[in-house]
Amino acid sequence: MGFVRNFGVTELIIILVIVMIIFGVGRLTEIGGALGKSIREFRKSSEGDDETVAGSDSDSEPKQQIGQGNP
């Protein structure tokens, strides 16, 4: 894995050119847009989960267990 340590700007440019040749510039914009949208949705859902967990901890009513009646 020695090649990973020497990964610089020149190699990134070469990879970008190869990807542009394979997919084309128009397709790259579609891929970038889809990637950005999925990252936004992931962040949005992960923030929503934190609020849901925090909201469930602040319930003032105790929960009744199944099978147990009120005394």
N, C-alpha and C positions, 0 to 999 in steps of 0.2 A: 504494500500500500504506500510505497514511497512516492508515487506519482501524485497523490492527493496533497501532499505537503508543498509541492512545487507548482501548485495550480495558481496561475496569475492572470493578469488582465489580458495578455495575449491569447491564452488558451480560451478564456471566456469569449473573446471576440470571434475566434475561429469556430467555436461551438455555435454561437449565435448566427454566424453566416451559414453554417451547414443546416441549421434548423430552418432558416429563412429559405434556403434552396429547397428543402424537402417540403415544407408546409406552404410556403408563399406568404407574402406580407399580409394579404387580406385574411387568411386563415389565422395568422398569429394574433391579429386584433380580436378576432372572435374568441380565441383561446384565452387571451389576456382578460377579456371582459367576463368570460365565464368563471375564470379563476378568481377575479376580484369579487364577483357576486357571491361565489361560494364562501370566500373568506369573510365577507360582511355578514352573511347569514349565519355562519358558524359563530362569530363573535356575538351576534344578536341573540342566538339561542343560548350561548353559554352565560351571557349576562342575565337573561330571563330565568335561567335555572337558579342562579344565586338569589334573585329576588323571591322566587317561589319558596326556596328553602328558608329564607329569612322570614317570609310572611307566615309560614306554617309554624314557626317557633313562637310567634307572638299570639297564638290563639289563647283566649282567656277561658274558654270552656274546656273542662276536662273531657276526655274521650272515654266512652263506656266500652268495656270489653264485651265481646260476644259471649253469651251464656251466663252472664252475671246480672242479676236484677238489682234494682235500687233497694236498699234496706229501709 
